[in-house]
Amino acid sequence: ERLRQADPQLGVTTEPSRSRLVIGRDRLLFRVRSSQPGYVYVYLAGTDASHFYLLFPNALDDRNHIEAGREIELPRRGWHITAGGPPGVNRIVTVVSPTPRDLAPLGLTTRDSIPEFDLTQAARLWASHSGQGSPFVGPARCASGQPCDSRFGAAEVRIEEIAP
């Protein structure tokens, strides 16, 4: 449902290094490619269904620009994520926007370097959203008086976490 708001002209692919991760052992690692230059935003809904993160950009790595046709691997050096359980499926949505997004209105809190949505506020944001786009992408941040491209491309992958 959220991905239907994405512009199919802005091709985004996300490829995980593994589709299954062993809890406590394997690290999350994936590659992102975009058909257009822009800014990458990665969202993660955890296996426990009680956490919803803005995985990237984050306090450790905010360099989220991507060139057309170039691939970036995340997490990059300097930060990593090890499968933490419980067993289940993580949903990862990667968004690429031609312009940076304003994340301030999203009400993110940051603990341990990774911004997280308050689930109650996220539910309200979703319920009150009308119009185009996704309430979790945030408005395009454009220079005053300049044309503003508010489109975005998106891709979703699911990565299973399994018991050791």
Salt bridges, closest charged atoms under 4 A:
ASP7 OD2 - ARG151 NH1 3.23
GLU15 OE1 - ARG31 NH2 3.31
ASP26 OD1 - ARG18 NH1 2.72
ASP26 OD1 - ARG25 NE 3.18
ASP48 OD2 - HIS51 NE2 3.58
ASP61 OD1 - ARG63 NH2 3.85
ASP61 OD2 - ARG76 NE 2.84
GLU67 OE2 - HIS65 ND1 3.38
GLU71 OE1 - ARG31 NE 3.64
GLU71 OE2 - ARG33 NH2 3.58
GLU116 OE2 - HIS51 ND1 2.52
GLU116 OE1 - ARG111 NH2 3.48
ASP149 OD1 - ARG151 NE 2.90
GLU156 OE2 - ARG91 NE 2.50
GLU156 OE2 - ARG158 NH2 3.54
GLU160 OE1 - ARG20 NE 3.03
